[in-house]
Amino acid sequence: MLGLTDKYEVRLAKREEIAASGGERRLFKLPSKGKVHRIERIRLYDGKPLARMVNVLPADVASRLKTSGFLKRPVMANLERLKLKLSEADQSIGATLADSETAGLLEIKTGDPLLQMERTVYEQSGRAVNHVVVLFRADRYWYRVKLKREGSGGRRDWSLA
C-alpha cells in the first residue's frame, strides 16, 4: 500500500471549492448550484514525483475534512473518520498521455505515457462521496495483482487472490 514507508511523501498542490460541473452534479446528486471540493496532491517516492492525485468530493463532505489529513492518511481513512459508511467503488485502470500541466508536476515530457486509475467511492445509501483520478508515471510505477486458478472439470478460471 502506498504511503506506509518513509520513502513516500504527499504534497498538497491545490485545494479549492468550485461550482460542480453537470457530470459532478449527477454523480454526487447535487442541486443545480451545488459545489465540490477539488483537492490535488502530488505523491513523491524517494523525493521524486510518482503520481498526480485529484480528488473531487461534494462540498458537504469535504468541508468536514482537514487538509492535513489528506497528506497524512489515505483518503478512504479520512472519509471513514467522518463515520461515512463506505460500501463499494467503481474503478478503472488504463493508459493515457501526459498533458503539459501534468508533465510539469511530474517532471516528465508532455506526451509521456501515464497509468491512469479512476475510482468513484459510494456510501451504503448509493451516494458517491469521492471521485479520484490518479496519474502515475509509467516509468516509476507497476500495477501487480496475484491471480488464483479456480474451478474444476472443463471450466477453470483465473480470479483475484
NORZIPE-V804583 format. One record per residue. N is the residue number from 1. RES is the residue in one letter. NEAR is the number of other C-alpha atoms within 10 Angstrom. Layout:
<<N | RES | NEAR> <N | RES | NEAR>>
This chain:
<<1 | M | 5> <2 | L | 10> <3 | G | 16> <4 | L | 10> <5 | T | 9> <6 | D | 8> <7 | K | 12> <8 | Y | 16> <9 | E | 20> <10 | V | 21> <11 | R | 16> <12 | L | 15> <13 | A | 13> <14 | K | 11> <15 | R | 15> <16 | E | 12> <17 | E | 16> <18 | I | 13> <19 | A | 15> <20 | A | 24> <21 | S | 15> <22 | G | 13> <23 | G | 10> <24 | E | 19> <25 | R | 18> <26 | R | 13> <27 | L | 17> <28 | F | 23> <29 | K | 14> <30 | L | 18> <31 | P | 11> <32 | S | 12> <33 | K | 10> <34 | G | 18> <35 | K | 20> <36 | V | 24> <37 | H | 21> <38 | R | 21> <39 | I | 20> <40 | E | 20> <41 | R | 21> <42 | I | 22> <43 | R | 22> <44 | L | 18> <45 | Y | 17> <46 | D | 10> <47 | G | 11> <48 | K | 15> <49 | P | 21> <50 | L | 24> <51 | A | 25> <52 | R | 23> <53 | M | 21> <54 | V | 20> <55 | N | 21> <56 | V | 24> <57 | L | 25> <58 | P | 24> <59 | A | 22> <60 | D | 13> <61 | V | 15> <62 | A | 22> <63 | S | 13> <64 | R | 11> <65 | L | 16> <66 | K | 10> <67 | T | 13> <68 | S | 10> <69 | G | 13> <70 | F | 20> <71 | L | 17> <72 | K | 14> <73 | R | 13> <74 | P | 14> <75 | V | 16> <76 | M | 13> <77 | A | 13> <78 | N | 18> <79 | L | 20> <80 | E | 11> <81 | R | 10> <82 | L | 12> <83 | K | 9> <84 | L | 15> <85 | K | 12> <86 | L | 18> <87 | S | 11> <88 | E | 13> <89 | A | 13> <90 | D | 10> <91 | Q | 13> <92 | S | 10> <93 | I | 14> <94 | G | 10> <95 | A | 12> <96 | T | 15> <97 | L | 18> <98 | A | 20> <99 | D | 15> <100 | S | 14> <101 | E | 11> <102 | T | 21> <103 | A | 19> <104 | G | 12> <105 | L | 15> <106 | L | 21> <107 | E | 13> <108 | I | 17> <109 | K | 15> <110 | T | 14> <111 | G | 13> <112 | D | 16> <113 | P | 19> <114 | L | 23> <115 | L | 20> <116 | Q | 20> <117 | M | 16> <118 | E | 17> <119 | R | 16> <120 | T | 19> <121 | V | 19> <122 | Y | 20> <123 | E | 15> <124 | Q | 11> <125 | S | 9> <126 | G | 12> <127 | R | 13> <128 | A | 21> <129 | V | 22> <130 | N | 23> <131 | H | 22> <132 | V | 20> <133 | V | 19> <134 | V | 21> <135 | L | 26> <136 | F | 25> <137 | R | 24> <138 | A | 18> <139 | D | 12> <140 | R | 12> <141 | Y | 12> <142 | W | 9> <143 | Y | 7> <144 | R | 6> <145 | V | 8> <146 | K | 8> <147 | L | 11> <148 | K | 11> <149 | R | 11> <150 | E | 12> <151 | G | 11> <152 | S | 8> <153 | G | 5> <154 | G | 5> <155 | R | 7> <156 | R | 10> <157 | D | 10> <158 | W | 11> <159 | S | 12> <160 | L | 9> <161 | A | 9>>
